[in-house]
């Protein structure tokens, strides 16, 4: 992960979701170069053998949107 990592939420034992900046190589390796290379990305990581790696789900519209998503995750975790 990059220095621009904003947050992580664990989904289950094998999956987590993250908001972070990603390297150009990570974006290309995930087949998501159509999203561009700058900014923050919402992505899933998997540790199970069958699907190990990252899956980029979306490019976040702005830093404010990324921070709002983190706040929503925090509220969800608190309930």
C-alpha positions as CSV (number, residue, x, y, z in Angstrom):
1,X,0.0,0.0,0.0
2,X,1.0,3.6,-0.5
3,X,1.6,6.4,1.9
4,X,-1.8,7.8,0.8
5,X,-3.7,5.1,2.7
6,X,-6.8,6.5,4.4
7,X,-8.5,3.5,5.9
8,X,-9.4,-0.2,6.0
9,X,-12.4,-2.2,7.0
10,X,-12.4,-5.9,7.5
11,X,-15.2,-7.7,5.7
12,X,-14.4,-11.3,6.8
13,X,-11.4,-13.5,7.5
14,X,-10.2,-13.4,3.9
15,X,-11.4,-9.9,2.7
16,X,-10.9,-6.3,3.5
17,X,-11.9,-3.1,1.8
18,X,-9.6,-0.1,1.6
19,X,-9.4,3.6,0.5
20,X,-6.0,4.5,-0.6
21,X,-3.9,6.0,-3.4
22,X,-2.4,3.2,-5.5
23,X,0.7,2.9,-7.6
24,X,0.5,3.0,-11.4
25,X,1.7,-0.7,-11.4
26,X,-1.1,-1.8,-9.0
27,X,-3.8,-0.1,-11.1
28,X,-2.5,-1.7,-14.4
29,X,-2.0,-5.1,-12.7
30,X,-5.7,-4.9,-11.6
31,X,-6.9,-4.1,-15.1
32,X,-8.3,-0.7,-14.0
33,X,-6.2,1.7,-16.0
34,X,-9.4,3.0,-17.5
35,X,-10.1,4.7,-14.2
36,X,-6.9,6.8,-14.4
37,X,-3.9,6.9,-12.2
38,X,-4.4,9.7,-9.7
39,X,-6.5,10.1,-6.6
40,X,-8.0,7.7,-4.2
41,X,-9.4,4.2,-5.0
42,X,-11.9,2.0,-3.2
43,X,-10.5,-1.6,-3.5
44,X,-10.9,-5.0,-2.0
45,X,-8.0,-7.3,-0.9
46,X,-8.3,-11.0,-0.6
47,X,-6.0,-13.4,1.1
48,X,-7.7,-16.7,0.1
49,X,-5.6,-18.8,-2.4
50,X,-8.3,-18.8,-5.1
51,X,-8.6,-15.1,-5.4
52,X,-5.5,-13.5,-3.8
53,X,-4.7,-9.9,-4.7
54,X,-6.6,-6.6,-5.1
55,X,-9.8,-5.8,-6.9
56,X,-10.3,-2.1,-7.6
57,X,-14.0,-1.3,-7.2
58,X,-14.0,2.5,-7.9
59,X,-12.0,5.6,-8.1
60,X,-13.2,8.0,-5.3
61,X,-14.5,11.3,-6.6
62,X,-12.6,13.5,-4.1
63,X,-10.7,13.4,-0.8
64,X,-13.9,14.7,0.8
65,X,-15.8,11.7,-0.6
66,X,-13.1,9.3,0.6
67,X,-13.3,10.8,4.1
68,X,-17.1,10.5,4.1
69,X,-16.9,6.9,3.2
70,X,-14.6,6.3,6.1
71,X,-17.0,8.0,8.4
72,X,-19.8,5.8,7.2
73,X,-17.6,2.7,7.8
74,X,-16.9,3.9,11.3
75,X,-20.6,4.4,12.1
76,X,-21.4,0.9,10.7
77,X,-18.7,-0.6,12.9
78,X,-20.0,1.2,16.0
79,X,-23.5,-0.4,15.7
